[in-house]
């Protein structure tokens, strides 16, 4: 398994847990002093929109660069929060490792990356890995419990302040870590 210290990986226990809220707050907090790259990975193929510039496409995955901060999509919200660049990958889990390697070839290599993807943790050891849980969220993911043992922080958004968690995080030499 490959270690990527400039990657902060965020997963959630289901939909509407606060993954994007956490991602955007982290980007906003750290983009003043760092060029942050945002990355959203999804197993759902929605097709591109006007704001998504297709960069890589093959039978297994699509990689887009987000160009607008005003669409309301997760990738757009990351850009609006201050990310220097934001990418969106559509890929089924069996091709995720291949898609991520393609992303690494086009992404700014030295930038810290904030990424939303639970499945990526199966292939990568990030600098930090957070799992966000909201008891009120819908469509709970059953397989997320397998990843819990790898989480650097399990975040119950019902009980914990996201800002307190962010205050315990730092970027040093483009690597994510706890203070």
Beta strands, then each sheet from edge to edge (+ up, - down):
strand 1: 2-12
strand 2: 36-42
strand 3: 52-57
strand 4: 61-66
strand 5: 85-91
strand 6: 112-116
strand 7: 124-133
strand 8: 153-156
strand 9: 169-172
strand 10: 175-178
sheet 1: 3+ 4- 5+ 2+ 6+ 1+ 7+ 8+
sheet 2: 9+ 10-
end
